[in-house]
Structure formats: C-alpha cells, structure tokens
Amino acid sequence: MIILKNERDLEAMRPACAIAGSVLDEVAAWIKPGVTTKEVDSFAASRIKHYGAKSAFLGYRKYPCQICISANDQVVHGLAGARRLEFGDIVSLDIGVVYNGFIGDTARTVAVGGCSVIAQRLMDVTEKSLQEGIAQAVSGNRVVDISRAIQNYVEGNGFSVVREFVGHGVGRSMHEEPQVPNFVDKKDEKKSEKLRPGMTLAIEPMVNTGLPGVKILNDGWTVVTQDGSLSAHFEHTVLITESEPEILTWPARMPSKLKAQ
C-alpha cells in the first residue's frame, strides 16, 4: 500500500530529511585520506546525535553501523571497520536518520582527496542520472518514467545500472511502496504505479563502470560489483507535489531552530 503524506506528516518529515542532508554534507567534507571507515561512522553518529536524531540504519534488520560506507567496487551497504581510506578512493556515504517519527534518506559518492578521471566521470554521470530521474517525479507520470530517465542517461554515457537494488517509498518506515527501479522492466512497465501528490520516494541510482552484476560478501551486507569495477551511488528523498518535485533532503531546508543547535 502506498502511503500518501498530508501536510501534518510533511511538517514532521521535512526536518528529518534536512538533518540527513546536513549530516551527509558534514561527513563528506570531513573525510580525508588516512581515516578509517569506523572513524567515519563515529563522526556521522556524533553529527546525527547533535541534531537530536537517531540513525535509521543501526539495528535495521540487524545492520551494525550508523551509516553505510561503500568504497570503490562496493556498491551499497558497506560496513564500517578498520579499513583506512586512501587518496584516490571513491566512497559512497548513505545516511538515514529518524526524527519526529519520520525518516530522511540520502546518499552521495565522494572522492578521498582526489580520484581518477574515470571515477570522476562515474560520479558525475550518476549524480546527473539522479537529477534526470527527479525531473520525471511529477504528478501524472509513472514510476517507470523515473526509471527510464535514469537508465537512458546512464547507458547513454557508457555505464551500467545495478538491477538487484532499487529505490523505494520512504516515510515512517525505511522501505515503503512503491519500489523505484533504476531500469525499465518491460514485463512490469504497464503495471507501474502512477505518481500522486503526497508520495515520498527515495530515488537512488547505483551505477557501475563495468557490468551491472553484483554479489554480497560473506559479511552478509556489503554489495560489490561482480567484475571488480567501480560503483557510485547518489540518492535524494523526493516529494511528489501538484507541480514540481520537492527535494526534501537538501540541507538548505534545515529549520533555523535546528541550525542553531
């Protein structure tokens, strides 16, 4: 069942999403060569707590970390630990917070100090594909219009879209209906949900430089590319409105009372 958010819901959800966006900005700016992924996780935890929020990931299906940290060929759900980030790594930071009973969910891939040309191009294409998808997140369109825009942009630039993991509705729960694939499944195209005002979607392309196939490591969480190619991940929580889509996870949307903390 798709849960439409009313104005009262959105008054509570907007700050949650703004906190997620602000924490992501702060963590992305803090990362540097030599820090461990555990130190990154701890820093994110301190910033989440600073805003009076809680991690939406810690304990979710027994996930053991505050945020997801996925480097290089890791696609999503990477675990924090002793690994030291090196100059030239690219790292996906996926942050979810709970505040006011609602969840804000956002992600970005960043370079550690600097990166190769192909890595930078991968990040640029992935971020732009997210923008292309968001542009289709308008009332009257269907979920498949978001999927098609992302897939066409990614594949048109010579990269591939991960298919095993998709975007989703988000609100009081981490994963709500509908699913938001980053590719078009022809057999499901005609059944694709129509977008309606009040829907809140976590749109999140995951893009590989190589083939689209992925696998899960023995830790039971970390998803990596099957061929060892680089992967990038960008995500925003987006509200469907009567007009243009509203990106809820822009940190600029932070209420002034929270900025002052």
VEXMAR-714904 format. One record per residue (C-alpha): x, y, z; residue number from 1. Coordinates in Angstrom, 3 decimals, decimal comma. Layout:
% VEXMAR-714904
<node><px>X</px><py>Y</py><pz>Z</pz><k>NUM</k></node>
...
This chain:
% VEXMAR-714904
<node><px>0,000</px><py>0,000</py><pz>0,000</pz><k>1</k></node>
<node><px>1,304</px><py>3,447</py><pz>-0,933</pz><k>2</k></node>
<node><px>1,133</px><py>5,910</py><pz>1,972</pz><k>3</k></node>
<node><px>0,390</px><py>9,487</py><pz>0,914</pz><k>4</k></node>
<node><px>1,727</px><py>12,161</py><pz>3,266</pz><k>5</k></node>
<node><px>-0,526</px><py>15,014</py><pz>4,351</pz><k>6</k></node>
<node><px>0,699</px><py>18,452</py><pz>5,394</pz><k>7</k></node>
<node><px>0,961</px><py>17,450</py><pz>9,040</pz><k>8</k></node>
<node><px>3,137</px><py>14,486</py><pz>8,054</pz><k>9</k></node>
<node><px>5,322</px><py>16,685</py><pz>5,882</pz><k>10</k></node>
<node><px>5,842</px><py>19,225</py><pz>8,653</pz><k>11</k></node>
<node><px>7,462</px><py>16,409</py><pz>10,625</pz><k>12</k></node>
<node><px>9,239</px><py>14,733</py><pz>7,707</pz><k>13</k></node>
<node><px>10,909</px><py>17,811</py><pz>6,228</pz><k>14</k></node>
<node><px>13,212</px><py>18,361</py><pz>9,254</pz><k>15</k></node>
<node><px>14,175</px><py>14,667</py><pz>9,273</pz><k>16</k></node>
<node><px>15,196</px><py>14,867</py><pz>5,641</pz><k>17</k></node>
<node><px>17,043</px><py>18,164</py><pz>6,144</pz><k>18</k></node>
<node><px>19,033</px><py>16,642</py><pz>9,008</pz><k>19</k></node>
<node><px>20,016</px><py>13,697</py><pz>6,810</pz><k>20</k></node>
<node><px>21,181</px><py>16,105</py><pz>4,106</pz><k>21</k></node>
<node><px>23,150</px><py>18,229</py><pz>6,549</pz><k>22</k></node>
<node><px>24,868</px><py>15,228</py><pz>8,133</pz><k>23</k></node>
<node><px>25,789</px><py>13,968</py><pz>4,669</pz><k>24</k></node>
<node><px>27,331</px><py>17,341</py><pz>3,807</pz><k>25</k></node>
<node><px>29,326</px><py>17,363</py><pz>7,048</pz><k>26</k></node>
<node><px>30,603</px><py>13,797</py><pz>6,695</pz><k>27</k></node>
<node><px>31,548</px><py>14,331</py><pz>3,042</pz><k>28</k></node>
<node><px>33,553</px><py>17,428</py><pz>3,981</pz><k>29</k></node>
<node><px>35,234</px><py>15,657</py><pz>6,932</pz><k>30</k></node>
<node><px>36,571</px><py>12,611</py><pz>5,046</pz><k>31</k></node>
<node><px>40,274</px><py>12,627</py><pz>4,200</pz><k>32</k></node>
<node><px>42,993</px><py>10,090</py><pz>3,386</pz><k>33</k></node>
<node><px>44,072</px><py>8,024</py><pz>6,369</pz><k>34</k></node>
<node><px>40,827</px><py>7,897</py><pz>8,326</pz><k>35</k></node>
<node><px>39,204</px><py>4,534</py><pz>8,932</pz><k>36</k></node>
<node><px>35,661</px><py>3,765</py><pz>7,918</pz><k>37</k></node>
<node><px>34,946</px><py>3,182</py><pz>11,631</pz><k>38</k></node>
<node><px>36,077</px><py>6,748</py><pz>12,348</pz><k>39</k></node>
<node><px>33,793</px><py>7,993</py><pz>9,572</pz><k>40</k></node>
<node><px>30,893</px><py>6,075</py><pz>11,112</pz><k>41</k></node>
<node><px>31,636</px><py>7,509</py><pz>14,566</pz><k>42</k></node>
<node><px>31,807</px><py>11,056</py><pz>13,208</pz><k>43</k></node>
<node><px>28,462</px><py>10,567</py><pz>11,450</pz><k>44</k></node>
<node><px>26,980</px><py>9,240</py><pz>14,693</pz><k>45</k></node>
<node><px>28,127</px><py>12,361</py><pz>16,554</pz><k>46</k></node>
<node><px>26,546</px><py>14,652</py><pz>13,962</pz><k>47</k></node>
<node><px>23,271</px><py>12,720</py><pz>13,923</pz><k>48</k></node>
<node><px>23,124</px><py>12,967</py><pz>17,720</pz><k>49</k></node>
<node><px>23,965</px><py>16,685</py><pz>17,528</pz><k>50</k></node>
<node><px>20,663</px><py>17,303</py><pz>15,731</pz><k>51</k></node>
<node><px>18,671</px><py>15,205</py><pz>18,186</pz><k>52</k></node>
<node><px>18,104</px><py>12,443</py><pz>15,627</pz><k>53</k></node>
<node><px>18,914</px><py>8,735</py><pz>15,521</pz><k>54</k></node>
<node><px>20,384</px><py>6,534</py><pz>12,818</pz><k>55</k></node>
<node><px>17,672</px><py>4,855</py><pz>10,763</pz><k>56</k></node>
<node><px>20,114</px><py>2,106</py><pz>9,772</pz><k>57</k></node>
<node><px>21,604</px><py>0,963</py><pz>13,095</pz><k>58</k></node>
<node><px>19,748</px><py>-2,206</py><pz>14,084</pz><k>59</k></node>
<node><px>17,549</px><py>-2,202</py><pz>10,967</pz><k>60</k></node>
<node><px>17,432</px><py>-5,889</py><pz>10,002</pz><k>61</k></node>
<node><px>20,402</px><py>-6,155</py><pz>12,433</pz><k>62</k></node>
<node><px>22,596</px><py>-3,762</py><pz>10,433</pz><k>63</k></node>
<node><px>25,521</px><py>-2,989</py><pz>12,799</pz><k>64</k></node>
<node><px>26,598</px><py>0,515</py><pz>11,725</pz><k>65</k></node>
<node><px>25,302</px><py>4,092</py><pz>11,883</pz><k>66</k></node>
<node><px>25,654</px><py>4,750</py><pz>8,147</pz><k>67</k></node>
<node><px>26,576</px><py>2,729</py><pz>5,044</pz><k>68</k></node>
<node><px>30,138</px><py>3,345</py><pz>3,808</pz><k>69</k></node>
<node><px>30,973</px><py>1,681</py><pz>0,480</pz><k>70</k></node>
<node><px>34,350</px><py>2,213</py><pz>-1,212</pz><k>71</k></node>
<node><px>35,416</px><py>1,711</py><pz>-4,833</pz><k>72</k></node>
<node><px>33,885</px><py>-1,582</py><pz>-6,061</pz><k>73</k></node>
<node><px>31,468</px><py>-1,663</py><pz>-3,116</pz><k>74</k></node>
<node><px>28,010</px><py>-0,685</py><pz>-4,316</pz><k>75</k></node>
<node><px>25,920</px><py>-0,309</py><pz>-1,144</pz><k>76</k></node>
<node><px>25,630</px><py>-1,483</py><pz>2,482</pz><k>77</k></node>
<node><px>29,357</px><py>-1,398</py><pz>3,217</pz><k>78</k></node>
<node><px>30,296</px><py>-1,909</py><pz>6,863</pz><k>79</k></node>
<node><px>32,458</px><py>0,416</py><pz>8,942</pz><k>80</k></node>
<node><px>35,677</px><py>-1,089</py><pz>10,249</pz><k>81</k></node>
<node><px>39,471</px><py>-0,850</py><pz>10,305</pz><k>82</k></node>
<node><px>39,887</px><py>-0,103</py><pz>6,590</pz><k>83</k></node>
<node><px>41,812</px><py>3,131</py><pz>6,042</pz><k>84</k></node>
<node><px>40,649</px><py>5,288</py><pz>3,164</pz><k>85</k></node>
<node><px>43,369</px><py>6,166</py><pz>0,699</pz><k>86</k></node>
<node><px>43,905</px><py>9,080</py><pz>-1,672</pz><k>87</k></node>
<node><px>42,082</px><py>8,217</py><pz>-4,888</pz><k>88</k></node>
<node><px>39,344</px><py>6,099</py><pz>-3,304</pz><k>89</k></node>
<node><px>35,737</px><py>6,942</py><pz>-4,025</pz><k>90</k></node>
<node><px>33,308</px><py>6,350</py><pz>-1,171</pz><k>91</k></node>
<node><px>29,529</px><py>6,133</py><pz>-1,128</pz><k>92</k></node>
<node><px>28,024</px><py>7,626</py><pz>2,029</pz><k>93</k></node>
<node><px>24,439</px><py>6,520</py><pz>2,603</pz><k>94</k></node>
<node><px>22,758</px><py>8,252</py><pz>5,544</pz><k>95</k></node>
<node><px>19,341</px><py>7,683</py><pz>7,052</pz><k>96</k></node>
<node><px>18,035</px><py>9,392</py><pz>10,168</pz><k>97</k></node>
<node><px>14,896</px><py>9,196</py><pz>12,263</pz><k>98</k></node>
<node><px>13,464</px><py>12,449</py><pz>13,621</pz><k>99</k></node>
<node><px>9,877</px><py>13,335</py><pz>14,553</pz><k>100</k></node>
<node><px>8,943</px><py>9,724</py><pz>13,757</pz><k>101</k></node>
<node><px>9,928</px><py>10,106</py><pz>10,089</pz><k>102</k></node>
<node><px>12,954</px><py>9,012</py><pz>8,084</pz><k>103</k></node>
<node><px>15,220</px><py>11,067</py><pz>5,849</pz><k>104</k></node>
<node><px>17,339</px><py>9,033</py><pz>3,421</pz><k>105</k></node>
<node><px>20,124</px><py>10,385</py><pz>1,211</pz><k>106</k></node>
<node><px>23,445</px><py>9,316</py><pz>-0,316</pz><k>107</k></node>
<node><px>26,408</px><py>10,673</py><pz>-2,229</pz><k>108</k></node>
<node><px>29,681</px><py>9,296</py><pz>-3,570</pz><k>109</k></node>
<node><px>32,763</px><py>11,412</py><pz>-2,881</pz><k>110</k></node>
<node><px>36,450</px><py>11,270</py><pz>-3,749</pz><k>111</k></node>
<node><px>39,002</px><py>10,901</py><pz>-0,963</pz><k>112</k></node>
<node><px>41,445</px><py>13,721</py><pz>-1,690</pz><k>113</k></node>
<node><px>41,159</px><py>13,206</py><pz>-5,451</pz><k>114</k></node>
<node><px>40,399</px><py>10,459</py><pz>-7,924</pz><k>115</k></node>
<node><px>40,963</px><py>9,161</py><pz>-11,451</pz><k>116</k></node>
<node><px>39,268</px><py>10,640</py><pz>-14,491</pz><k>117</k></node>
<node><px>37,023</px><py>7,599</py><pz>-14,918</pz><k>118</k></node>
<node><px>35,991</px><py>7,694</py><pz>-11,257</pz><k>119</k></node>
<node><px>35,089</px><py>11,381</py><pz>-11,505</pz><k>120</k></node>
<node><px>33,119</px><py>10,763</py><pz>-14,676</pz><k>121</k></node>
<node><px>31,274</px><py>7,896</py><pz>-12,991</pz><k>122</k></node>
<node><px>30,275</px><py>10,146</py><pz>-10,096</pz><k>123</k></node>
<node><px>29,224</px><py>12,951</py><pz>-12,432</pz><k>124</k></node>
<node><px>27,075</px><py>10,636</py><pz>-14,568</pz><k>125</k></node>
<node><px>25,469</px><py>9,001</py><pz>-11,533</pz><k>126</k></node>
<node><px>24,595</px><py>12,341</py><pz>-9,950</pz><k>127</k></node>
<node><px>23,214</px><py>13,655</py><pz>-13,238</pz><k>128</k></node>
<node><px>21,146</px><py>10,486</py><pz>-13,689</pz><k>129</k></node>
<node><px>19,571</px><py>11,184</py><pz>-10,292</pz><k>130</k></node>
<node><px>18,685</px><py>14,681</py><pz>-11,480</pz><k>131</k></node>
<node><px>17,195</px><py>13,222</py><pz>-14,664</pz><k>132</k></node>
<node><px>15,083</px><py>10,831</py><pz>-12,594</pz><k>133</k></node>
<node><px>13,900</px><py>13,545</py><pz>-10,219</pz><k>134</k></node>
<node><px>12,817</px><py>15,675</py><pz>-13,191</pz><k>135</k></node>
<node><px>10,311</px><py>12,926</py><pz>-14,068</pz><k>136</k></node>
<node><px>8,963</px><py>12,688</py><pz>-10,499</pz><k>137</k></node>
<node><px>5,833</px><py>14,703</py><pz>-11,242</pz><k>138</k></node>
<node><px>2,167</px><py>14,003</py><pz>-10,627</pz><k>139</k></node>
<node><px>0,584</px><py>12,105</py><pz>-13,515</pz><k>140</k></node>
<node><px>3,783</px><py>10,388</py><pz>-14,560</pz><k>141</k></node>
<node><px>4,531</px><py>6,833</py><pz>-13,517</pz><k>142</k></node>
<node><px>7,412</px><py>5,311</py><pz>-11,587</pz><k>143</k></node>
<node><px>8,653</px><py>3,828</py><pz>-14,851</pz><k>144</k></node>
<node><px>9,251</px><py>7,368</py><pz>-16,189</pz><k>145</k></node>
<node><px>11,788</px><py>7,904</py><pz>-13,401</pz><k>146</k></node>
<node><px>13,365</px><py>4,520</py><pz>-14,133</pz><k>147</k></node>
<node><px>13,601</px><py>5,168</py><pz>-17,865</pz><k>148</k></node>
<node><px>15,211</px><py>8,586</py><pz>-17,443</pz><k>149</k></node>
<node><px>17,911</px><py>7,177</py><pz>-15,158</pz><k>150</k></node>
<node><px>18,643</px><py>4,142</py><pz>-17,314</pz><k>151</k></node>
<node><px>18,752</px><py>6,088</py><pz>-20,566</pz><k>152</k></node>
<node><px>21,180</px><py>8,648</py><pz>-19,179</pz><k>153</k></node>
<node><px>23,483</px><py>6,084</py><pz>-17,561</pz><k>154</k></node>
<node><px>23,630</px><py>3,705</py><pz>-20,502</pz><k>155</k></node>
<node><px>23,897</px><py>6,598</py><pz>-22,944</pz><k>156</k></node>
<node><px>27,130</px><py>7,506</py><pz>-21,177</pz><k>157</k></node>
<node><px>28,572</px><py>4,000</py><pz>-21,385</pz><k>158</k></node>
<node><px>27,944</px><py>2,826</py><pz>-17,815</pz><k>159</k></node>
<node><px>25,544</px><py>0,242</py><pz>-16,373</pz><k>160</k></node>
<node><px>22,709</px><py>0,346</py><pz>-13,831</pz><k>161</k></node>
<node><px>22,562</px><py>-2,054</py><pz>-10,885</pz><k>162</k></node>
<node><px>19,309</px><py>-4,014</py><pz>-11,031</pz><k>163</k></node>
<node><px>19,243</px><py>-6,048</py><pz>-7,820</pz><k>164</k></node>
<node><px>18,803</px><py>-2,969</py><pz>-5,610</pz><k>165</k></node>
<node><px>16,286</px><py>-0,192</py><pz>-6,201</pz><k>166</k></node>
<node><px>14,824</px><py>2,990</py><pz>-4,768</pz><k>167</k></node>
<node><px>11,664</px><py>2,940</py><pz>-2,676</pz><k>168</k></node>
<node><px>8,984</px><py>4,853</py><pz>-0,888</pz><k>169</k></node>
<node><px>10,027</px><py>6,221</py><pz>2,488</pz><k>170</k></node>
<node><px>8,242</px><py>7,851</py><pz>5,429</pz><k>171</k></node>
<node><px>7,611</px><py>6,460</py><pz>8,880</pz><k>172</k></node>
<node><px>9,202</px><py>3,243</py><pz>7,608</pz><k>173</k></node>
<node><px>12,508</px><py>2,844</py><pz>5,818</pz><k>174</k></node>
<node><px>11,043</px><py>0,893</py><pz>2,927</pz><k>175</k></node>
<node><px>7,521</px><py>1,703</py><pz>1,781</pz><k>176</k></node>
<node><px>5,764</px><py>1,093</py><pz>-1,503</pz><k>177</k></node>
<node><px>6,385</px><py>1,639</py><pz>-4,334</pz><k>178</k></node>
<node><px>9,735</px><py>0,262</py><pz>-5,423</pz><k>179</k></node>
<node><px>11,606</px><py>2,657</py><pz>-7,721</pz><k>180</k></node>
<node><px>13,894</px><py>0,687</py><pz>-10,064</pz><k>181</k></node>
<node><px>16,673</px><py>2,442</py><pz>-11,960</pz><k>182</k></node>
<node><px>15,864</px><py>0,468</py><pz>-15,104</pz><k>183</k></node>
<node><px>12,780</px><py>-0,419</py><pz>-17,108</pz><k>184</k></node>
<node><px>11,451</px><py>-3,952</py><pz>-16,712</pz><k>185</k></node>
<node><px>9,324</px><py>-4,451</py><pz>-19,816</pz><k>186</k></node>
<node><px>7,054</px><py>-7,045</py><pz>-18,197</pz><k>187</k></node>
<node><px>6,171</px><py>-4,659</py><pz>-15,355</pz><k>188</k></node>
<node><px>6,044</px><py>-1,444</py><pz>-17,370</pz><k>189</k></node>
<node><px>2,265</px><py>-1,387</py><pz>-17,813</pz><k>190</k></node>
<node><px>1,723</px><py>-2,046</py><pz>-14,077</pz><k>191</k></node>
<node><px>3,949</px><py>0,835</py><pz>-13,000</pz><k>192</k></node>
<node><px>2,411</px><py>3,000</py><pz>-10,263</pz><k>193</k></node>
<node><px>1,086</px><py>6,440</py><pz>-11,150</pz><k>194</k></node>
<node><px>2,756</px><py>9,255</py><pz>-9,216</pz><k>195</k></node>
<node><px>0,424</px><py>11,228</py><pz>-6,933</pz><k>196</k></node>
<node><px>0,900</px><py>14,262</py><pz>-4,685</pz><k>197</k></node>
<node><px>1,940</px><py>13,193</py><pz>-1,200</pz><k>198</k></node>
<node><px>4,134</px><py>10,306</py><pz>-2,306</pz><k>199</k></node>
<node><px>7,667</px><py>10,467</py><pz>-0,876</pz><k>200</k></node>
<node><px>10,287</px><py>8,492</py><pz>-2,772</pz><k>201</k></node>
<node><px>13,933</px><py>7,673</py><pz>-2,140</pz><k>202</k></node>
<node><px>15,309</px><py>7,826</py><pz>-5,672</pz><k>203</k></node>
<node><px>18,792</px><py>6,284</py><pz>-5,747</pz><k>204</k></node>
<node><px>20,691</px><py>5,246</py><pz>-8,873</pz><k>205</k></node>
<node><px>23,577</px><py>2,813</py><pz>-8,316</pz><k>206</k></node>
<node><px>25,884</px><py>2,831</py><pz>-11,329</pz><k>207</k></node>
<node><px>28,897</px><py>0,710</py><pz>-12,340</pz><k>208</k></node>
<node><px>31,714</px><py>1,449</py><pz>-14,764</pz><k>209</k></node>
<node><px>31,631</px><py>-2,209</py><pz>-15,821</pz><k>210</k></node>
<node><px>28,872</px><py>-4,779</py><pz>-16,000</pz><k>211</k></node>
<node><px>25,714</px><py>-4,411</py><pz>-13,868</pz><k>212</k></node>
<node><px>26,113</px><py>-7,666</py><pz>-11,919</pz><k>213</k></node>
<node><px>26,692</px><py>-7,575</py><pz>-8,150</pz><k>214</k></node>
<node><px>27,255</px><py>-10,026</py><pz>-5,303</pz><k>215</k></node>
<node><px>27,082</px><py>-9,926</py><pz>-1,498</pz><k>216</k></node>
<node><px>30,237</px><py>-10,584</py><pz>0,513</pz><k>217</k></node>
<node><px>30,491</px><py>-13,119</py><pz>3,334</pz><k>218</k></node>
<node><px>29,713</px><py>-10,419</py><pz>5,920</pz><k>219</k></node>
<node><px>26,131</px><py>-10,704</py><pz>4,717</pz><k>220</k></node>
<node><px>25,842</px><py>-6,987</py><pz>3,947</pz><k>221</k></node>
<node><px>28,455</px><py>-5,499</py><pz>1,636</pz><k>222</k></node>
<node><px>27,366</px><py>-5,489</py><pz>-2,003</pz><k>223</k></node>
<node><px>30,205</px><py>-5,371</py><pz>-4,565</pz><k>224</k></node>
<node><px>30,422</px><py>-5,401</py><pz>-8,346</pz><k>225</k></node>
<node><px>30,948</px><py>-8,904</py><pz>-9,740</pz><k>226</k></node>
<node><px>33,704</px><py>-7,759</py><pz>-12,089</pz><k>227</k></node>
<node><px>35,533</px><py>-5,521</py><pz>-9,602</pz><k>228</k></node>
<node><px>34,609</px><py>-2,335</py><pz>-11,443</pz><k>229</k></node>
<node><px>33,961</px><py>0,968</py><pz>-9,674</pz><k>230</k></node>
<node><px>30,473</px><py>1,864</py><pz>-8,476</pz><k>231</k></node>
<node><px>28,783</px><py>5,118</py><pz>-7,418</pz><k>232</k></node>
<node><px>25,535</px><py>5,863</py><pz>-5,579</pz><k>233</k></node>
<node><px>23,519</px><py>9,072</py><pz>-5,244</pz><k>234</k></node>
<node><px>20,154</px><py>9,468</py><pz>-3,516</pz><k>235</k></node>
<node><px>17,573</px><py>12,063</py><pz>-2,503</pz><k>236</k></node>
<node><px>14,232</px><py>11,782</py><pz>-0,749</pz><k>237</k></node>
<node><px>11,716</px><py>13,486</py><pz>-3,041</pz><k>238</k></node>
<node><px>8,117</px><py>14,622</py><pz>-2,528</pz><k>239</k></node>
<node><px>5,616</px><py>14,418</py><pz>-5,377</pz><k>240</k></node>
<node><px>3,585</px><py>17,639</py><pz>-5,419</pz><k>241</k></node>
<node><px>0,895</px><py>19,210</py><pz>-7,585</pz><k>242</k></node>
<node><px>3,673</px><py>20,886</py><pz>-9,573</pz><k>243</k></node>
<node><px>7,454</px><py>20,375</py><pz>-9,478</pz><k>244</k></node>
<node><px>9,083</px><py>17,686</py><pz>-7,323</pz><k>245</k></node>
<node><px>10,370</px><py>18,863</py><pz>-3,944</pz><k>246</k></node>
<node><px>13,791</px><py>17,537</py><pz>-2,902</pz><k>247</k></node>
<node><px>13,398</px><py>17,074</py><pz>0,842</pz><k>248</k></node>
<node><px>16,992</px><py>16,130</py><pz>1,626</pz><k>249</k></node>
<node><px>18,585</px><py>19,428</py><pz>0,595</pz><k>250</k></node>
<node><px>20,464</px><py>20,556</py><pz>3,716</pz><k>251</k></node>
<node><px>19,404</px><py>24,128</py><pz>2,913</pz><k>252</k></node>
<node><px>15,915</px><py>23,116</py><pz>4,051</pz><k>253</k></node>
<node><px>17,132</px><py>22,800</py><pz>7,656</pz><k>254</k></node>
<node><px>14,815</px><py>24,732</py><pz>10,030</pz><k>255</k></node>
<node><px>16,548</px><py>27,653</py><pz>11,722</pz><k>256</k></node>
<node><px>15,894</px><py>26,224</py><pz>15,205</pz><k>257</k></node>
<node><px>17,945</px><py>23,140</py><pz>14,267</pz><k>258</k></node>
<node><px>20,732</px><py>25,130</py><pz>12,634</pz><k>259</k></node>
<node><px>21,234</px><py>26,953</py><pz>15,919</pz><k>260</k></node>
<node><px>21,928</px><py>23,758</py><pz>17,897</pz><k>261</k></node>
